[in-house]
Amino acid sequence: MTALGVAGGLLQAVVIVGGAPLLLGLMRQVRARLDGRVGPGVLQPWRDLRKQLRKESITPRGTSEIFRVAPVLMVAMTVVVAVVVPFVTVDSPLPAVADLFVVVALLAHGTVITALAGLDTGTAFGGMGASREVTILALVEPTALVAIFALSVPVGSTGLPAIVGAGVADPDRMISPAGLLAAVALTLVVVAETGRLPVDNPATHLELTMVHEAMVLEYAGPRLALIELGAALRLAVYLGLVATLFVPWAIATSAGVGALALGVVAFAVKVGVLGAALAAAEVFLAKLRLFRVPELLAGSFLLALLAVTTAFVLG
Amino acid sequence: MTVHGIEMLNIAAGALLLTAVLVLWRREITMIVRIFALQGVALAALVAVLAWDEGSAELAVVAAGLLVLRGVVLPWLLRRALTGAAPGQRESRPALNVAASLLAAAALTLLALAVSAPLVALSPAPATRAIPIAIAVVLIGFLVLVTRRHAVSQLVGFLLMDNGITAAGFLSSAGIGLLVEVGVALDLLLVVLVLQVLTGRMRETFGDTDLDELRELHD
């Protein structure tokens, strides 16, 4: 545990928790403007959260503890990832946790907990949403692991600080077939895991198509606020992961105030640009039929596998 | 070979593989033809990098020829074979569904890696290390050839195989002579021309080029 790692971890926690709803607001605003609407403004997700937090907490009859603790667990796991992954600095406060496998497992656990909560309500929608989400999760997790693994092959370590450190030392390294294939695969993972188009439409509550929204339909009040905050955090963490792995510019390597400030600003800009690009791309996309989604995910898995193969072959 | 040369070579090889996978992934036939044109450009770029590295004018001429033939002429001929067909033709029912054929492509890539390991071990240079990718393109082309039902996409599968074979030839021995190369190119052009005429006749007679419909005898 170094000073650089601790400073980075604290900064990341503050920046990501504070900034994730703003990222969501930015993406909605971009979409609204491109659709020709005025849009509610970047701050709207924070206003929504404030409104939800003031409401009373309602627990549906017949639900168990799982339903009550799921939002807290989901947010907690995502915050752990937000703290340990080297987003702002090349060091991590808990290097043992900042491992590729641990990080992907923590993010997957967040989804599993939400799916359990969806099943716990015993409603048709909860079960349907959970079933769909778990199907997508089962196809996405191998892709995420293999895609990041492709980057760890040349470094010889699955620790994210080592991978990011090597990227900072030699940014050109990412412009290789393995890097490009892994980038495409991981982008598809982000799209599928955060429930964006074309896998899931975050703005819909239509029975036939919703995936994530169906699982959390029974939540209201402060718990809904936590669920929404968790979803925004996941989006920020996944986009941050893509940014820090593939565009490792201006990540702080020393604990000076200037370097840390530059790291924070660069992280915010990178994630903001990625989010805006994702939102702009969504304008041109229609949602895929659910039965076509495995095709897309099989494609992304293939790309990730090719990335690992070329990383070994072309080295 | 310089560091940038290796980088360019790797990117061209990666583009070759990526376009092969995309042919397997997409359903619209016009899109498949467009991706095939991109692969022709990637192949020409690969040969151009080798030519630049060795300072060989002959290879540079071959690269330009590849660019014209595989990046422009063959895709144009394929597009002509498509005109007159109903717009938005798709590979609607491939013999192997898309998700399964993508996983098959993953397995084929690993197979290519395994079988070409001895080849790479003979002389581990940056160019020879990309041979597995060329062999993977050959195998993926073969997969397209056997699993697709539309005449034009089968043709693209055949040409994909040929792209892979050409790439493997250049990567392993820096070309097989200008004369042989021109001969192969003419052969290929002829095959595509003949098949284009055949496709046109098929459509005139049957109204479609789905080869699966042609299994039964008609009066």
Interface residues (C-beta under 8 A of the other chain):
Chain A: D172 I175 S176 P177 A178 L180 L181 P294 E295 A298 G299 F301 L302 L303 L305 L306 T309 T310 F312 V313 L314 G315
Chain B: E7 N10 I11 A13 G14 A15 L17 L18 V21 W25 N97 V98 A99 A100 L102 L103 A105 A106 T109 L110 L113 V120 P126 R129 A130 P132 I133
